[in-house]
């Protein structure tokens, strides 16, 4: 064990000294593999059984390229054999084969990659000591190699199989989410998450809710989407910034979506953003601008009575919702030309306390360049500022 650990550490040193930019790595008993971002596979270490896959059986203490393999998206290493998954869904194997772990219908070692028989549409591979595994895009798992301890998982008592056999497991978990966190910085919410493995991962929808009412009715809203990595057996990091969240206690969750449309929700994380202490309308930025600028304003927490038809809109629970929506206020943000004529209405709705950023593009309203005024009105609060649009 101590010798194997030292061997792995030395292999890592060799990996970086030869500047192999690895997308993923794998280690057998006495050999190692690395997958480069160009889809080629490199190996080093013991090669008695041809597990380096470079056409000979000579050990190598520096990385060598596996013969004829391109377009590889995943790798795996058994005790003395190796696996590679191509981007066309086929599986290739090389090295020790006494138990049929190469899956090509015989038990002869190979020092170059051979095609694993009859497997298509594979999205992930793995290897045990002397057996191999593959996951198809239909959620079925296939296995081949030694079976002394039931490694093949098909309920049989055969000692081994040199071709893939179907296991009894179905609907294998496509994406393993290992962490999901939220933090607040400069009134923005930063979400971070990591996956350990991904299979058929289309991506993640980011959803947000207001914590104080999430237990009363379903107010989850989609606020963004982040593309997944598809298939991966190495950790992947993701992030998303909610640049303009409402103030108060907020909850976030991920909706992980597979390429076939199926989905699963993550756990919920909660943060609290600071409420503004007073009304404010800030100077637009940039100013002068062409063609767009950002107008930022803040609404503090104020308790007002709203008309029932407003407070109950889109809500089914007429007995509960009014008391939770009483801090919503009617907000208008309008644009006027130099003669005082209203030329655009940017906001005309009830809003909760918080800080808002509105992206104003002069082209969207077919306005010419020149001097304009923007005015925020919330109840008795009215504030106006000047901005300049230039060609």
N, C-alpha and C positions, 0 to 999 in steps of 0.2 A: 504494500500500500504506500509506504514512504517513497519507494523507488518510483512508483507510478505518478505520485504527486510531483516529484521533482522533474519527471519527464514532461508532464503537462506544462509546468512553469517554464521549463526550457523551451518548449515548443511555442509558448506565447512570445517569449523573447525573440525567437527566430522569426515569428510571424511579423512582428513590427519592424525588425531590423531589415527585412526584405521589402518593407513598405507595401504589403498586400492590404488593400482597402477591403476589409471583409464585411459582407452583408450579414453573414452568419457563420458560426463555427461548430464543429462537432469533434468529439474525441472517442476513439476506440480504446482497446486495452493498451496497445503499444503503437498506435498511429493516430494521426490527426488530419482534419480536413478544414478547409476554408472556402467559402463561396464569395467570389468577388462581385462587385456591382455590375460588371460587364457580362455576368452569367457564366463565367468559367469557374472550374473547380481546381483547387490546388491541395496537395497532400504531402505529408512527410512522416518519417518514422520507420518502423519495421515494415518489411515488404516480402516476408517469406511466402505469404499466400497470394501475393499480387494485390494486396489491399490498397496500394497507392495508385493502381490503375493506369500506370504510365507505360505499360508494355514490357516490363521486365520484373525481376524479383530481387532487385538490389535495394538494400536499405538506403534511405536518404535523410541527412540531417539538415537539409534545406528544402523549402517547398518546391515541388515539381507539378507541372500541369497534367491533369488527367486527360488521357488521349481522347480526342474527337468529341468531347462534351461541350456544347454551347446551349445557351438559352435555359440554363438551370435556375430554378427559383427556390429550391430547398434541398438540404442534404441531411444525411444521418449516418451514424457509424455504429456497427456492431463490434464484437470482440475483435474479429479479424476480417470483416467485410464492410463494404461501404455502399450507400444508396444515394441516388440523385433523382430529383423530380424535375422534369422538363416543363417548359411553359406550354407544351401541347398536351399535358396531362398524362404522359407516359413516364414509366419508372425504369431506371437503369441501375445495374448492380455489378460489383466486381469484388474479387478477393476469395476468401475461404468459402468452400461450398460443399463440405462433406455431408451436411444435413439438408442441402437444398435451399439454403438461405438466399441464394441468388435468384431463385424462382424462375429459372429458364428451362426447366424440364430435365435437367441432369444434375449430377453431383460432382462435377469437375471444377476445380479452381480456375479462375480467370483473372489475368493481370490487365485486362482491358474491359471496359463496360459492356455488359450484355443486356438486352432488352428483357424485362420481366414479362413472362408470358401472359397474354390476354387481358392485361390491365389497361383501362382507358379512363379518362375523366377523373384522374386522381388529383386531389388537392392538398394532401399532406402525407408525409412518410415518417417512419420511426424505425428504430432497430433495437433488438435486445442482444444478448450475448451471441446466440446462434440462430436467431429468427428475425423476421422482418414484418413490417406492418404498413398498410396503405389505407387511406381514407378516401372514398369516392365522394363525388359531389352530391350523391343521393343520401349521404349520412351512413352508408354501410362501410364496415371495416373488413379488410382482407388480410390474411396472414399466411406465411410460408416459412419453412425451416424446421428446426427441432420442435418436438412436441412431447418430450418425456414428462413434462410437468403441466401439460395442457396449454402450452403457450399459444397454440393456434386458436383456441377458444371456440371450436366448432362442435364440441361434445363428443369427439371421436377419441379413440385410444391408439391411433397410428403413431409410430415413433417419430415420423417426420413427413414432410411433404415438399417436393421440389417445384411445385406450382402453387399459385395462390388459392386458398380456400376461404370461403366466406365465414366470418364469425357470426355469432348469434346476436351481437349487439347492434342496435339501430339508433338513429337520431342522435349522433354524437354531437356534443356541445361545440358549436362553430367558433365562438370567440370567448377567450378567458380574460376577463377584466380583473386586473390585480390591484388597481388603486384608482380613486376618484376623489378629488379635493377641490375646494373653492376658497378663494381669498379675495380681500378687498384692497385696492390701491388707487388713490386719487379718485375715489367714488366710481371706479370701474371694478367689475367682478372678473377675476381670472380663474378659469376652470382648467385643471390639469388631470389627465388620466393616462393609464398605461395598460396595454394588453401584453400577456405573456405569449399567447399564440393566437393566430387568426386563420379561420377557414371560411372562405366564401363571404368575406366581410365587405359589404357594399359601403357602409359608413355609419355615422352617428348623427342623429337629430338631437339638438340641444333644446330642452324644454325648461321653462321657468314658471313658477307660480308664486303667489303672494302667500306667505306662510300663515298669516292670521285667518285666512278664509279657506285654505286648501282642504281642511277637514269637513267643510260644509257643502261644497259643491266642486265639481271638476273644473278648475280654472287654469289648467296647464296650457301654456302657449308655446308653440315652436318659435324659437328665436334665431336658429342657425343650423348649419349642417357642416360636418367635417368628413371628407372622403376617407374611407378605410384603405388598408393596404392589400385587401383581397385575401391572399394566402401568405402566411408567415409563421415560422416556428421560432422566431427570435423576438425579444421585447420591442414594442413600438410605443413611442411617446406622442401624446396629442395635447393640444391646448386650444382654448377658445376664449375670447375676450367679449364680455357683455359691456359694451362701451357706454351705454345709456340706460342703466337699470333704474327702476323706480326705487324710491327710498323706503327703508324699513326692513323687516325680516323677509328674506327671499329664499325660496327653495329651488334647487336645480336637479335634473335627472337626465340621463342619456337614454335614447332609444336606439339600440344597436340593431341595424337592419342588414339581413343577408341579401345576397344577389337574387334569391328566389322570392323576396318580398316578406319573408317571415321576420319577426322582430322579438326583442326582449328588452325589458327596462332594467336600468341599473338601480342601485340604492339611491336614496335622496340625500343631498348635502344641503346645508343651510348656512347662510351668511346674513349679516345685517349691515345695511348701508346707512350713512348718516343723513338725517333729514335737514334740509335747509332751515335756517333760523329766521329768514326774512325774504320778502319778494326781491327779485333782482332781474334786470335785463342788461346783459353785457354787450360790449361793443362787438360787432360782427368781426370774424376773422377768416380770411384776410380782408383787409380794407385799405385801399381800393381792391376790387376783385374782378376777375374775368375767367370763366363764366359763372363760377359758383362761390358761395361763402357759407359759413356756419354761424347761426344765431343761437346763442345759449341763454336760457333763462331758468330761474328757480322759483318754486312755489313752496312756502312753508306749510306746516301742518296747521290747518284752521278748521274749526267745526262750524259747519253751516247746514241749514236745512235745504234739501233738494226736493223738487216736485216728485211725487210718487212715480209718475210715468217715466221719469228719468232714472230714478234710483232702482226701479224694478226691471228695467229693460234687460233682456237676455238672462234674467235670473228667475228660477222657478220657485225659490223659497221666499215668499212675500213677507213672512213673519220675522225673518232673520236678517236678510241682506240690507235693509235700510240702515240699521244701526252700524253696519260695517262700512257703509259707503258714504257716511255723512261728511267725511273730510274731502270728498271730491268737489272741485269748484269748476265753474265755467271759465274757460280760457280762450281768448282770441289773440291771434298774432297776425297783423295785417300790414300790407305794404301800401304806401302812398307816394304819389309823385310830387314834384316840387310845387305844384299848384294845389296840393291837398286833396287830390282825387284818389279814391281807393282803387288800386290797380290789381291787388292780389290778396287773397285770404289764405294764409298758410296753416293756421290752426283755428278750429271752431268746434270745441268739444269739452266734455268734462274730464278733468285730469286729477290724479292723486298728487299729494306732495312729492316733490322730487326735483331733480335737475334734468333739464331736457336740452337736447341739441337738435336744431332743425337745419337741414341742408337745403339752402335756397339757391336755385339755378335760374338766372334771368331768362335763359332760353326757353324754359318750360312755360313761361307766361308771355312769350313773344314781346318782351319789353326791350326798348332800346337802351343804349348806354346813357349814363347821366346820374344825377343826384336823386336818391330816394330816401324815404323815412320809413322805419319799421316801428310799429307800436304794439306793446303788450298791454292787455287789459284783463284783470282778474278782479271782479267785483268793483270796489272803489279804487283799486290800485291801477294807475295808468302811467306808463313810461314810454318815451319815444326817443329813438336815436337815429342819427343820420348815417347813410352809407353811400359809397360811390362805385358805380359800375363803369368800367372802362373797356374800350375795344382792344 
